[in-house]
Amino acid sequence: MSTRLLVLGADALDKDLVLRWADDGTLPTFRRLLATGAWGITDSPPGLFVGAVWPSFWTASSPARHARYCFEQLRPGTYEKVRIHPTDTQVPPFWEALSNAGRRVALLDVPKTYVSKGLNGVQVVDWGTHDPDFEGPLTWPESLAEDLVARFGRDAVGNCNAHGRAGEYATLRDQLVARVATRGRLISDVVTREDWDCVVAVFSESHCVGHQCWHVHDTSHPRHDPAVAESVGNPMRDVYRAIDAEIGRLIDTVGPGTDVIVFGSHGMRSHFDATFLLDEMLLRIENPKVTPAVRTSKKKRPLAKRLWAKMPSPLRRALSPFKEPAKARLGLQGPATRLCFAVPNNDAYGAVRINLAGREPAGRVSADQLDAYLASLTADLKSFVNLDTGEPLVRGVMRASEFYRGPNMAHLPDLMIEWNRDTPVERIHSPKTGEIRGAYTKCRTGDHSPLGIFFAAGSGVAPGPLTGEFTVMDYGPTVAERLGVALRDVDGRSFARVFGSTSPA
């Protein structure tokens, strides 16, 4: 059996750890790839990268076109925040173009996607991914799911947050390492079954362990406990070693006649940000006399918010259209009554929506006021300091319109806020708002950084670092060009040149 192109990803596999541990011999496969392959650094969608990485990867398009950047987003034309699913993506996966061109493809647990029915090949969705969207596994052909579970079982890890909240770091590590090994067998089984033009498979275990065990790994983290670290070791290193070993085995399995791309999608670092304080900051900028709030935990939220959070999801969805009108009638400061408000964007970057007249149902900022208002709001946000360090809280405020163009701009926030993430945030101050206090108390001690890393190996590849700019949108065009298929109307650019001459159709 043969494979023309093997693409192996590791979700949120931090590039700095990969390079460090490859250099000291902890990761021998990555050490070999550095020595014998070409490698480079990829960037992610600016300001939106946490939730937009994987949709941008598999559509080869920006969020302004595929319309996904978070698990929850504002529904355009409303003040309603709705759950976003893979099927809401407005651009199809690049592998559908490969399939339509007659290429035989195997897709194994690419995150945040859906089953492409009628695919010329096989697909597995959410067998063992981080934060799955479906009760997996879902497969194409559909009959494959039953066989998959019978041979490889179901995901035993479940929600990694449960392990983090319970402090079960050793258990989580052991389950993730076991899942890496099982995933390796699953991928190998598929690879050796028949001839493939392209196999794309992703290890998600690096994502889970990075969120929950960063503080065990990072001795400078405020939550680092030397006793815990001595007891469990370094779960991140253990999971990375397991992924390195399986990637090495898979490369050896396909043999020297196969072109290989190995990549880490984006990075990981300490979970320091002020996104949990952002809406309070915006409220106080707009109305400095508002009663100060202390953001600490869900237990201290107003009763109405706690009841809303506990409401069954179907009922919450049914009542969502009436939420903001009810707030307005009660005189509460919901989004409809404000000049701007925070919108979901995971945590690494804050996101702000302007209550724009003609776009929002009760818009309060007119189009001719917009530029002046954005400039004023940007200055107000940049005036905040972290009182515990004296450093600026905000490193930058980016307008989405400066970075994105596309038919689905209405789905995106207007501003993205880059936090100073060097230290924890608990007490902040600006001249206009005074002091605002709060504390991040959730279990995820690691959060994302935007840069990823990739390696290309094959008979025509010249070893060494690559110069130039690469993004997560470039993988699809690269795969397509290598297989002699043209991807049309996408934002990514191919780097297939690293493999030498283009493979014939």
N, C-alpha and C positions, 0 to 999 in steps of 0.2 A: 504494500500500500504506500501511496506517496501523497505529500502535501506540498503545494507550490509556495504557500505563504502561511506562516504560523505567527499569529499576533497574540501575545500574552500580556495581560495587564494586571496590575496590582493596585487596588483602590486606595488612594491616600497613602501611598508608599513614599515616605519622606525622602527627598533627594539627598539631603545632607547626611542622614543616617546611612543611606545606601552607599554614598561615596566614602564615608568614614569607615564603615564596617567592611566594605570591599577592600579598602586600603590595608586594614589590619588583618585581613584573612578570614574575618567572621562570615563573610558572604562570598564563597569561592566562585559561584556562578557569575555574580556581578563583577568580580575581579577579572574573570576570564573575558567577559563581554567588554570591559574597559580596555583590555589588552588587545583583543582581536577584532572588535567591532567599532563602528562609528557611534558617537553618542552626542546628545544635545539636551538643552533645557527647553521645556515648553511652558507657555503662559496660559492663563485661564481667562474667561470673560471678566473684564475689569469691574470690580465692585459687586458682581453678582456670582462670583465663581463657585461658591459652595454648592448651590443647587443647580447651577447651569453647566457644570463640568460635563456630566455624562450626556445630557441631551445635546450639548454642543459637539461632543465627540461623535455620537452616532448619527447626527444629522449633518455634520460638517458645516453647521450654520450658527449664526449668533442668536442670542436670546431675543433680539428685535425681530427675528424671523420665526424662530420656533416657539417663542412665547412662554418658555419655562425657566424659572430661576429659583423657585422655592417650593417647599411642600404645600404651602398655603399662600395664595395671592389674592389681591383685590380683583373682584370681577369688574371689568371696565363698565362705566356707566352707572355704578352703584357704589355704596360704601361697604359692601358685603365682602368679607374674606372667605374664600372657598378653598377646599382641599383640591390640590392639583394632582392629576394622575398622568402616567405615561401616555395614555391615549388622548390627552389634551394637547399633545405636541403637534404643532402645525406644519412640520416638515417631516417627510418619511425618512427612515433609516437608510444609510448609504448601501447597506447590503441588499436592499430590495432592487437597486439598480444592478448590482452584481448578479442577483438571481434572475432578473429579467433578461440579462445578457447571456444566460446559459451557464454561468459559473456555479459550481457546486460549493456551498458554504455550510459551515457548522458554527453556531453561535451559542456559547455556553456561559450563562450567568453574566452577561453584560448588564450593569446596573441601570435602573431607572428606565427600562424599555418595556416593550410589550411583544406579544407573539405576532410575527408576520405570517399570516396564514397563506398557504400556497407556496411557501418558500421552497426553492430548489435546494433542499438540504434539510438540516435539523436545527432546532433552536430549543434552548432551555432557559426559562425565565424564573428567577426567584427560587431556585433550589436552595441556595445558601448565600444571600446577599445581605449587606448592611441596610437596615431600614427598608425591608421589602415592601412593595406596593400591592402585591397579590399574595393570597394564600397559596404558595407554590408547592411543588413546581408546576408551572404551566409549560407546555411543550408544543412543538410542531415536529412531526405529526402528533396529534393529540394523544394517540395510543402510546407514545413514548413515555409519558409520565408514569404510568403504572409500572412499566418495566424498569424505569429509572429508580423508583422508590424501592422496588423489590430487590434490586441489585446493590444499591448504594445507600438506602435508607433515606430518612428525612433529616432536615437540619436539626441538630440537637442543641445549637447555641441559643436560638430564639432571640429575644430582645436583649442586646448587650447592656442596655441601661439597667436592667434588673440586676445583672451581676455587679455593675458599678455601684448602684445604690446599696447593695448588700456587702460591698467590699470583698467580693468573691473573685479576687484577681487570679489566684492560682487555678481555680476551677475554670474561669473564662479562658485563661491561657491554654490549659490542657484541652479544652473543647475546640478552641480555634486551631491548635496544632493538629488535632485529630481531623478536623474538617479540611485543613490544607491537604493532608495526605489522601483523604477520600476524594477530594476534588481532583488531585493529581491523577488518581486511578481512573476517575470518570473521564477526564480529558484524554488520557492515554487510550482508553477503551474506544472513544469516538474516533480519535486520530487513526488508529490502526484498523478500523473496520472497513474502510473503503478509501478510494482516492478522493482527495479534496483539492479544490483550487485555493480555498482560504479557510482557516480555522481561527476564530476569535474567541478567547476565553479569558475570564477575569477572576483573580483571587481577591475576595473582599475582606479577608481576615485582618489585613493590615489596617483597614479603616476602623474596625471595631476595637482592636487593641489600642490604637492611637488615642481614641476618645477616652477610654476608660482607664488606661494605665500610663498615661503620659507622666503623671506625678510620681509614679513608682520608678520610672526611668530617669526622670530629670531631678537630680539631687538639689537643684536650686529652687524647685517649685515650693510655694508655701505649704502645700498639703503633703509634701514628701515626708514619709515616716521611715527612718532608717531601719527600724525593727521590721516593718512590713517588707521593705526591700531585701533585708537579709533573709527573711523567711521564704519569699516567693521568687527571689532573683529578679531578673529583668524580663517581664513577659513580652515586651516589644521586641527585644533582641531574639527571644525564642521563636516568636511568630515569623519575624523576618528571615531567620535561618531556615525555618520550615518552608517558606515560600521560595527562597533561594534554591533549596535542594530540589523541590518539585519542578521549578523552571529548568534547572539543569538537566533533570531526567527527561523532561519533555523535549528539550532541544536535542539531546542525544537520541531520543526515540525517532524523531523525524529525519535525522541524519544530515549529512553535508549538502545534499541537493536541495534543501529547503531554505528559502529566505526567511529571516526571523526578525520580528519587531517585539521588543520587550519594553514596557513603559510603566512608570508610576504616574497616576493621573494628576495628583496635586499633593501638597505636603501637609505636615502636621506640626503644631507648636502649642505652647501653653494657651489655655482658654482665658485670655485676658481681653476684655472689651467692655464697652458701656452700652451695648444695644439694649440691655434690660432697663436702662435709665432713659433711653432716647425719648420716649413719648412724654415723660415728665419734663425733660429739658425743653421740648418744643412747646408744651403747654405753658411753662413758666416764661419762656421767651415772649410768647404772645400775651400773657397776662401775668406780670411779675407779682401781682398781689394774691394770686391763687394760693390756697393753703398748701404748704410744703407736704410732700409725701415721702415716706421712707420705704424703699423697695427692698424687701427682705425675702419673704417666702410666700407661697400660695396660701398658707394658713391665715395670713394677715390681710388678704385681699377682701374687699367689701363682699358682704353676703351675696348680693345679686350676681357678682362675677363668679363666686364659687359655685353657686347653684347652676349658672349657665355652663360652667366647665364640666359639671357632673351630669348634665342632661345628655340623654342618648343622642348619638350623632344624627340619626334620621330626623329626630324632633328638632334638634338644633338647626339642621339645614332647612327644615320647613319654616322655622320661625325667623331665620336670619333676615329676610327682606323687611321684617317689621321691627327689627332691633333699633336701628338708628332713628326712624320716625318716633318710636316710643321714647327714646332718650330725649329727643328734641321737645316733645310735648311735656316731659317732666322737668325741662330746664337743665338737663345734664349736658356736659360738654363732650358730646360725641363728635366724630369727624365732620358731620354736616354743619356744625356750628363754628368750626375752626378755620384758620387760614391754611394750616397744614397739619399733617399727622403722620405718625410712624406707620410703616407697613412691613409685613414679614419679609425677612431676607436672611433666614438662618441667624447667625450671630456675629460672624467675623467682621462684616461691614453692616453699619446701620443703613436704613433706607427710609426716605421721606417722600410723601405724596403731597403735592400742592392742591388745595381745594380750588381748582381752576374753573372759572365761569365758562360755560359752554361745553365742558367735559364732564365735570362732576354734577350730580343732580342739583345740589344747592351751592354751586361754586361761589366763592367770595373774593377770589383774586382774578381781576380781569386780565385779558391778554396783554393790554398795553402797560399793565403794572408788573407783569411777570418778571422781567429782567431786573428791575430795581428791587423787587421783593426777594428774589433769589440772591442777589448780591448782599442785601441786608441780613438775610437769614444765614448765609455763609459766614459773614463776619461775626454774627452772634455765636454760631457754633464754634468757630475757631477761637473765641474768647475764653472758652472753658479751660480750666486747669485741673489736674489731679492734685488735690490738696496734700496727699501723702508724699508726693514727690516734687511738687512745684513745676512739673513738666506740662506742656500743652496736652490736653486730652485728645484733640483731633489733629491728625497729621494732614488730612486733606479732605476737601468736599468736592465731589465730582458730579457734574451734570450728566445725566444719561445721554442727553442729546449731543454731547461732545464726543461720545465713544460709540454710539449706536445709531444705525439707520436701518429702517425696515418697516414692513407693513404692520407689525404688532407692537409698536412703541407704546401704545395705550396700555399694554399689560405691564410695563416696566415702571419702577419708581422714577421720580424726577431727580432726586439727589441720592448719591451713595456716599456714606461717611466712612473714611478710613480712620480707625482709632489708633492711638498710641498704645500698642499692645505689649509693651515691655514689662509692665508690672500690673498687679491687680488694681481694680478700680472700686473704691468704696465711698470716697468723699470727693465731690467735684464742686467747682465754684465758677461763676462768671459775674461780672459787675452788674449785669441786668437781673440775674435770677437769684443771686446769693447762693448759699450752700444747698446742695442736694446730696442725700446720702442713700446708700443701698449696698447690697452685697450679692454677688453671684453665688448661689448655694447648690446648684445642680451637680450631678455626678460626673459630668464630662469635664475632665481636667485638661484634655487636649482638644484643640480645634484647628481649623485648616489654615494653610498658607497657600498662595496661588500657584507657585512654580512646581512643575513636575519634571521628570527626567525620562529620556527614552534612549534605547540602544537599537542599532540595526546591524545584523550579522548576515553574511552570505558570501558566496565565492567572489562576487564582484565588489565587495565593500572595502574601502580603504580605511584602516583603523585610525582612530583619533577623534578628538573633539570637533564638533561642527560649529561653525560660526553662522550668524544670522538669527532671524526671529522665527520661532516656531510656536504654534498654538495647538490646543486640543482639537481644534477644528481641522487640522491638517492630516490626521491619520486616515480618514475616509478617502480623500483624494489620492493619498499615497498608495493605499491598498488598491483602489480602483485603477490607477495608472499602471501599477505593477502587473495587474491582471488584464490590461488592455481594454479597460472600460472607461468611458468618459462620464464623469459626474457633472451634471449641468446645474447651473443656478445655485451654487453653494458659495460659502464665504471662505472655506479653507483652501490652502494651497499645497500641492503635492511636494514632498521631498524625496520622491522615488529616485531622483538622480543619485542618491547615495549607493544604490544597488548596481549602478552601471547602466547598461542598455536596458530599455523597457522590455519586459517579457512579452512575447507574442500572444495574440488573442487565442 
